[in-house]
């Protein structure tokens, strides 16, 4: 990797020489991405995958963290998981102590998204969480050489697809497939939560086809008799 974050100079010079991205280069990248996606779907049939889905569905508290550019992947995953179940928290990176996960007295599971160049925080958090009795899953790239020492489970996906930047798109594909597996583990209990969330969103915010209805009666409210403002009883 060297000392430079993304080997900027070498890649920029190569792109300048080529002048433009030709169809052969794009086709090669496409083939690499297809192969990576097939690999993720194959992974979804493994025992490790089903164990992870069970942890995400049944562990009392699930925490999610991402660093650098991968923090967006972590937020997406956490937000999606919050639709399926209670007890999912996106870690506050600004707090600087990760106390919510490292000091919890309840069964907890931590999911970390990270790709090279890896943040010291990601490795340190994984190690500290395991030492505190929290199970840790790391979703990373194929170059990570410390993951198996710091995490209970590692899902490594390809990130090089003949593009200027390493692409973490396959991490998103993996997380979407994990969410689907969690949904299957939870079963019919998810429906009630999804309906309640939709109802709450409709009350506070609304959708394009159904504007907000602040103050509207909740779906589980019962009718109560109106009381006159002059009624002193």
HELIX and SHEET records of a PDB file:
HELIX    1   1 UNK A    8  UNK A   18  1                                  11    
HELIX    2   2 UNK A   23  UNK A   43  1                                  21    
HELIX    3   3 UNK A   47  UNK A   58  1                                  12    
HELIX    4   4 UNK A   68  UNK A   70  5                                   3    
HELIX    5   5 UNK A   71  UNK A   84  1                                  14    
HELIX    6   6 UNK A   93  UNK A   95  5                                   3    
HELIX    7   7 UNK A   99  UNK A  102  1                                   4    
HELIX    8   8 UNK A  120  UNK A  131  1                                  12    
HELIX    9   9 UNK A  147  UNK A  150  1                                   4    
HELIX   10  10 UNK A  169  UNK A  186  1                                  18    
HELIX   11  11 UNK A  189  UNK A  204  1                                  16    
SHEET    1   A 5 UNK A  88  UNK A  90  0                                        
SHEET    2   A 5 UNK A  61  UNK A  66  1                                        
SHEET    3   A 5 UNK A 108  UNK A 113  1                                        
SHEET    4   A 5 UNK A 135  UNK A 141  1                                        
SHEET    5   A 5 UNK A 153  UNK A 157  1                                        
SHEET    1   B 2 UNK A 206  UNK A 207  0                                        
SHEET    2   B 2 UNK A 210  UNK A 211 -1                                        
END                                                                             
